[in-house]
């Protein structure tokens, strides 16, 4: 599926599975990857269910960077701190 990179700077609800893929879960951090462009310090709400995670909830972007450039646009990866 080819789609341009989305800027989520004004957007705060992110869908796990459609907007971003969940890579790993630590105690209070999640590692994510996708075509959504986030910025460190941005507050987001992660919506979705994954094995080991029922509802992630509110999070703050800690790191976010380009990991791959393709014809369909950049892919980003980063870490978010989950607010519990």
C-alpha positions in Angstrom: 0.0 0.0 0.0 1.5 3.3 -1.1 0.6 6.4 0.8 2.5 9.6 1.5 4.0 10.3 4.9 1.4 11.9 7.2 2.3 14.8 9.5 0.7 14.1 12.9 1.9 17.4 14.5 -1.7 18.6 14.9 -3.1 15.2 15.4 -3.1 13.4 18.7 -5.1 10.1 18.2 -3.0 7.5 16.5 -4.3 4.0 15.6 -2.1 1.0 16.3 -2.2 -1.3 13.3 -3.3 1.3 10.7 -1.2 4.4 11.5 1.7 2.8 13.3 2.9 -0.7 14.0 3.8 -1.7 17.6 7.4 -3.1 17.7 8.0 -3.6 21.4 6.6 -2.9 24.8 8.7 -2.1 27.9 7.5 -1.1 31.3 6.4 2.3 30.5 7.6 2.7 26.9 6.4 1.5 23.5 8.5 1.3 20.3 6.6 2.2 17.2 7.1 2.3 13.4 5.1 3.8 10.5 4.6 6.5 8.0 3.2 9.0 10.6 5.6 11.9 11.3 5.6 12.7 15.0 7.8 15.1 17.0 9.6 14.6 20.3 7.6 16.0 23.1 4.3 15.6 21.3 1.4 14.2 23.4 -0.5 11.5 21.6 -3.2 9.0 22.4 -2.6 5.5 21.1 -5.7 3.5 20.3 -5.7 -0.3 19.7 -5.1 -3.7 21.0 -2.0 -5.9 20.5 -0.8 -9.0 22.2 0.3 -8.0 25.7 -1.3 -4.5 25.4 -5.0 -4.0 25.6 -5.2 -0.2 25.4 -2.0 1.8 25.5 -3.6 5.2 26.1 -1.9 8.6 26.4 1.8 8.8 25.6 4.5 11.3 25.0 6.9 11.0 22.0 10.5 10.6 23.3 12.4 9.9 20.0 11.2 9.8 16.4 13.4 9.5 13.3 13.5 8.4 9.7 14.7 4.9 9.3 14.0 4.2 5.7 13.2 6.2 2.5 11.2 4.5 -0.2 9.3 5.6 -3.4 6.1 5.9 -1.3 7.8 8.1 1.3 9.7 7.9 4.6 9.2 5.3 7.3 9.7 6.5 10.9 10.6 4.7 14.1 10.7 5.8 17.7 9.9 5.5 21.3 6.9 6.8 23.3 6.6 7.0 27.1 3.2 5.8 28.2 1.3 7.7 30.9 -0.4 5.3 33.3 
